[in-house]
Amino acid sequence: MLYKFKSKNAGDVIMLEPNGRKVLEIIGKDAGPTGIILPEQMPAAIEALHAAITLEESGDVEAGAVPGDALGLRQRAVPFIDMLQRNHKSGDDVVWGV
């Protein structure tokens, strides 16, 4: 399964299932097949992702890494963080599976 995050103000962000699930868990969202992130939820989501990246890079592999993934959380999350920032600024939702 793929997670395809869509919005009005950024290109689609596509993640493989383990990576998308991990990002959604970090921001406190149900990793179901469909969902929405509202603009008012985006600052907390961005903060949670930055905290998880910092934790992972400090040596705590459990923070955000997916087993067997050569790339770290930073590489996976930065495009998603950019999407959240753009849509928070414009007041638009980010959705997946819709």
C-alpha positions, 0 to 999 in steps of 0.5 A, a space after each residue: 500500500 502507498 500513502 498519497 498525501 494531497 493538497 492544494 498548495 504542494 505537490 503530492 507526497 507519496 510514501 510506502 506504507 511503513 513510512 507513511 504509517 510511521 509519519 502519521 503515528 508521529 503526528 497522532 493520526 490514525 494510519 487508516 486508508 483515508 484521512 485529513 489533517 486540518 490547518 489548525 492541526 498542522 503546527 503540532 504535527 510539524 513540531 512532532 515531526 521535528 522532535 522525532 527527527 531530533 530524537 532519531 538523529 540523537 541516536 534513538 533508532 526507535 524514534 522514527 526509523 522503519 526497520 530495513 530503511 536506509 533513509 532516515 526520518 528526516 529524508 522521509 519527513 521533510 517534503 511532508 513538513 513542507 506540505 504542512 507548512 504551505 497548507 497551514 499558511 494558506 488554510 487548506 487541508 492535507 488529505 490521503 486516500 481520497 
